[in-house]
Amino acid sequence: MKRARNFNAGPAALPLEVLQRAQNEWLNIEDSGMSVMELSHRSAEFEKIHNHAIQSLKDLLEIPENYEVLLLQGGASLQFSMIPMNILNEGQRADFVLTGSWSEKALKEAKKVGNTAVVASSKDEKYTFIPKLEDIKLNEDAAYLHITSNNTIYGTQWKHFPETNNVPLVADMSSDILSKKIDVSKFGIIYAGAQKNLGPSGITVVIIRKDLITNNENIPSMLNYSIHSKNNSLYNTPPTLAIYLLSLVLDWAKEQGGVEKIAEVNGEKAKVIYDAIDNSNGFYKGHALPDSRSHMNVTFTLPTEEAEKQFLKEAKQAGFVGLNGHRSIGGCRASIYNAVPLSHCQDLADFMKTFQESYKA
Ligand code: PLP
């Protein structure tokens, strides 16, 4: 069977076992004589899948009782607006740490809803690092502090999270949710588009502390956490196929031994590629400073644009997919989410070495 060595940033590789299980169940889900796409979202069969996905997330991330898991649409991008619409009140500010393009986008949308402030940023240094925790000073009127836990485009990742006391910490974890253990109780809201570590695109996971779900009837229903919460995320027709695949990916994550085991493997995968960069005598240069390096997106450049072009061309010929950097910054990027096997990372590291040896400027 042909299977690409897929380093796409998102939508990204899914575990082969998940795709095979979906294939086996494709025409007859839960012994219904239907495919999952044909089930009513109000049917017992679908509700079982839906509730199983929510419960699996609770199990895997050890989500405390005072949190709710919502499955929403509109991507992580809609959360950029929904969060301030729901939890930013008059007389308050939303504090932001800027660590890349996605935090900038989140800030841009929050500004349309209320007052905001940037409390730390690495923009002037081309987003090569995560600001130091001690440099983050919250405003007294902060409604929440927003961070992007992993910066998909620049390849940086928070290793420790700020202590915000009673100010809710809100994290966009789109590109590293489920990649390592986190203490959910430190956060007010965690949100993530599914299409990197959780499943296909079309579903967004929101983990929200229950006291942040307020009953504000002025917020349009589809943008109102309270409406989705009261309806167990079944207020309108959900993306049933995406939720089904999410539930299979979560089963797979449990079979891998859970997030701690997954984090161990992710560490090994990242090391293999960062070692290839560090042992190249400067031929490959990592974008992120070493202590901010992401275990999910490894970003690097080559000595010239010409060399990068040649590298990407030969990589493609060798069966590697998705190694080009984001269109906004160029360079190269290997996205090594949970479903990317260690062997693919080893193959890439070998390829990088071979390319360097054979490249003539
Ligand atoms: N936040 C981060 C960190 C991302 O990487 C992305 C997409 O790549 C987004 C937000 C936007 O997600 P969506 O396309 O689901 O709106």
Residues whose N, C-alpha, C, O or C-beta is under 5 A from the ligand:
A	BS01	PLP	G10 G74 G75 A76 S77 L78 W102 N150 T152 D172 S174 S175 G193
